[in-house]
Amino acid sequence: MDVKSAANHGFSFTQCAQKVLESFGDQKPMHYKEITQRALQQGWLVTAGKTPEATMYAQVITEIKRQQKRGDQPRFVQHGKGYVGLSQWMKRGLAFQIEQHNHQVRKALHERLLAMKPGEFEELISLLLAEMGFERVEVTKLSGDGGIDVRGILVVGDVVRIKMAVQVKKWKPKNNIQAPVVQQVRGSLGVHEQGLIITTSSFSPGAVNEAGQPDKTPIALMNGEQLVTLLMEYGIGVKSSTPALFEIDDEFAIQDLRS
């Protein structure tokens, strides 16, 4: 998660990096130290940290690795020796081709989810939850309609343990989850349980509002796009075939080896 700057702006380090590159990069990479200084000068980045340059670079690199793991094209591109650019400047080449390929894979994976039988889909979700760190995952019934479909305990750092009740909805994209479904899940929760709805479609504004009611037990929501992204991140239903890629460092010189 990005480190947030002052509340009056709400810009994270990575948001500031994008703003600086768009405003001052002229579609050319900039060094992370210059990016940080520009962000501070413009008032976009407000931080009490003593090493904002290091934090900036760490945040950018972390985001790149996370998005690569999910099969997405990162919004930032490393150019060596601390230089960073935006992937939107790359309209062709291998990186662009990989992103286009992965986009088609995401669509194909989503279509396969829709073709699954209800019981198969629930078993898939239980597998995903286990990969995400859930323990004692159990499919409660073989039906795709109503009630709680999967129960488990989300373990965080082997310290925090949260009982979760999950309802899965294998619906076509045009059929949004509505607020009554959220209310149904909340009403089906056991003692000290929290709820999660996972769907291949999406959620209506009313459902999102109902799930986040401050005076009620919160219900987490995972839509179809998020589901496919997580499946790809954990290698479920897909396999990675991308080899390690290398590029010549144009700034490399023989004297670098002698120093």
N, C-alpha and C positions, 0 to 999 in steps of 0.2 A: 504494500500500500504506500502511496506517495506521501512524503512528509509535506504537510500543508503549511503554507505561509500565513500571513496575517489574515484575520477574518474579514477585514474590509475589502480584500481582493479575493481571497479564497483560491489563489493559484498555487498549485503544487510545483515542485522543482521541475518536473518533466513538462508541465504546462508552460512554465516560464521558458524552458529550453526551446519549445516549439515556437513560442511567440518571438523569441529573439532571432531564431533562424529564419523565420518568415519575414521579419522586419529588417534584418541587417545582413543576412547571409548571402543574398543575391544568388541563390541556388548554388552556393559553394559551401563546403564544410567549414566550421569554425571550431577553434579550440575550446574545450570545456571551461577553461579559466576565463576566456573572453566572454563566453556565453553567460557565465555567472555574473561577471562584472556588469555587463550590459543590463541584465535582469535587475540587479541592485540599483543601478543608475536610473532606470526607468521607473523604479518603485513597484515593479511587478513582484519582486521577491523580497519578502520581509522575514528575516529569520534571526533568532538569537544564537544560532550555532556559531562556533568559532572557526569552523572549516567548511564554509558554504561551497567552495569549489569541489572539495572531495565528496561532499554529499551530493552535489549536482551530478558528478560523473557516476557515482555509485547508483543513483536512482535511474539514470539513463541506461546503464549497462544491465541493471536488474530487469528493467522493462523489456529490453531487447531479448534477453534470455527467456523470460516468461512467455513472450509472444512467439518466439521461435519454437519453444516446447509445445505450444498449442497448434503449431502449423500455420500460424498467421504471419504475414509480412509485418515486421516491426515498423513503427512510424519513424524510428531513428536508424541510422546506418553508421557503423564505426568505420573510420577511414585510417586508423592507425595513429600512434603517437598522440592520443588524446583528442583527435579531431572527430567531429560528429556532424552528420548531415541528415536530411529528411528523405525518407524512402519515396515520398511523393514526387521528388525530383527525378526519380528513376523510372522512366516510362517504357524502358525496354531492357533487354539483357536477361541474364539468368535469374536474378532475384525476382524480376517481374514475372517471368515464366513460371517460377515456383509458386508464386502467390496465385496466379491464374489456375494452375493445376490444383492447388489445395482448395481453392474455391469450388471447383467441380467435385472434389472428393467430399467436401462438407455437404454439398447438395445430394450426392449419391448416398452418403451415410444417413442423412435425414430421411430419404425415401425408403431406405431399408428398415428404419425404425417404424415407419408407418405401415410397412408390409408385415410386421411381426404380429403374432398372435398375442392376446393380452397377457397370458401367462409367461410367454417368452420375454415380453417387454419388461414385466415386473422382475424377472430373474436377472435381466440385463441391468436394471436399476440397482438391484441388490449388489451386483458385482461392482458397479461404479462406486456405490457408497462404501464398500469395503476398501476399495483402492484409495478413497478419499480420507480414510482414517476412522470409519465407523467400525464398531465391534458388536458382536452378538446380533448381526443383521439377520432378520427373519421375514420371509414373505408370509403374510398372514392368511392370504386366501388367493385363489386363482380366479379372479374376476376383475374386469377393468372398470367397473362402475361402482361409485359410492364407497364410503367407509375408508378405513386405513388399510393400505396394501402392504406396506413394509414398515417394520419397526427396527430400531437399532440405537446404539449409543455412540454419539460423536465424541471421540477422545482427542483432546488438544494438548500436546506436549506431555502426555502421560500424567497430566495433573487435573485438567478440567474434563468432566464427563457430563454430557448433556443427553438426556433421553429424547429421542426424536421419533415422531410418528409421521409417515410419509404416504401421501396419496399420489398415484401416478395417473396421468390422463394422456392416452395415445389418441390425440385428436388431430384432425386435419388443420392446416394453418389458418383456414378461414374461420374456424370455430374457436373464438376466444373464450378463455375461462372467465366466468362472471362471478360477482360478489357472493351469491348463494353457495357456491362451491367452497369458497374460503370459510364462510360461516359454518358449513357442514363439517369441515375438517376441524375447526376450532371446537365445535361441539362434541367431536369424537375423541378428543385428547384425554389421555389418562392422567393420573396424578403426576405432577412435576414434568409433564411432557411438553415439548415444543413441536410445532407443526411445520411441514415442508410439502409444497405441491410441486411436482415435476411434470411438465407437459411438453409434447412435441409442437404445440401451437404457441399461443401467447396469452397475455392477461389483459382484460379490459381495464380502463382507468378506475372503474368502480371496484374491481377486484384488488387492484394495487392499493387503493385507498383503504379498503376494508382490512387488508393484510397488515397495514401499518398503524391501525388505530392505537393511540397511545394508552388508552385505558383498558386494553384487552391483550390477551396473550398474542404476541407477534407470530405471524405465519410467514415463513420464508418462501419465495417464489423463484422457480427456475424455468425459463421459457425454452423453446426448442433450440434457438441459436446458442444459448448458454449450455444446454445439454450436449449438443454436438461438439462444442468447443472443449468441454470437459472430457468427453469420450476420446477425442483426439489427443488431448494432453496426457491422458493415462494409458493411451495405446489400446483402447478397447474398440474392436471392430475395424481398426486400421493398423498399418505397420509403417514405420519410417524407413525410407530407402534413400534418403539424401546423404551423399558422401560428404566428407570434410572438404570444404572449398578454400582455396588459397588464391591470393592476388599479389602481384608484384607491388612492393612499396616503392613508389616513384622517388621518394626522398632518401632511399637507401644508398649509401656510398661505401666504398671499400674501407675508408678510414674509420667507419663505424666499428669494424671488426678489430681495429688496432687500438681503439681507445680503451 
